[in-house]
Amino acid sequence: MPVRYSEFWDAVVDVFGERMGRVLVDEQVVDALGDRTAAQALAAGEDPRTVWRALCDAMEVPVARRWGPDRPAR
């Protein structure tokens, strides 16, 4: 199931908070994204789900927390 950009940003805010989430998306270079930031990967057309998983892996977010308390795991 594809993930929309709005769902990506909702998950970022749920897991990291609005301010820290924005910093991570804009500045955290992720090896699994080809040494790009999440923002760069999204701008290049990468699937938001792929970007989200890579960011979570890089930040060691437990699978159970990745989609927020009210959302099923994807």
N, C-alpha and C positions, 0 to 999 in steps of 0.2 A: 504494500500500500504506500503510495507516495506521500511525502510530508510537504505541506505547504510552507512557504516562507513565514507566514504568520504563526504557524505551529512551532517552527524552529525558534522564533523569537520568544514565544510564550514559554517554551521549555528553558531557554537561556535565562529568562527572568526568574522562573520558578526555582531553578537549581542554583544559579550564581547570584541572583539579585540584579537589579537594573543597571547599577553603575559598574559593578565588577564584571557582569556579563558583557557589557559593551566593551570594556577594556580587553577582556579575553578574546572576544570575537575580532576586534580590530588589531590586537598586538601580539597575541600568543601564536608563535610559529609552530605548526604541527607537522611532524615528520610524515605522517600518513597522508597528508594533503599535499605532498610534494614540496615540503618546506615552505608552505604558504600559510597565511593566517586564514581563519574561517571566512572572514570578509573577502579576502582575495579569491578563495576557492568558490564561494557563492557567486561573486562577480564574474568568474570564469565559466559559470554554468554548471558547477557540480551540484548533484542532488543534495538538497538540504538534509535529508536523512543521513547520507554518507558523511556529510560535514559534521553533523551533530554527534554521530557515533565516534568519529575521529577525535573531536574536541573532548568528549567525555572520556575516551580512553586515555588521551594525553593528560587530562586532569585527574585521572583515577576516580571518576565518579562511579559509585556502585550501580550496577544494572537496575536495581530496585528503585533508585532515585532519579533515573534519567528522564522520566516523562512526568514527574510530579505525582503527588499523592492521589489525584483523582483521575489519572489517565492510565489506560492499560499499556503495558510494555509493547513496543513495536518491533 
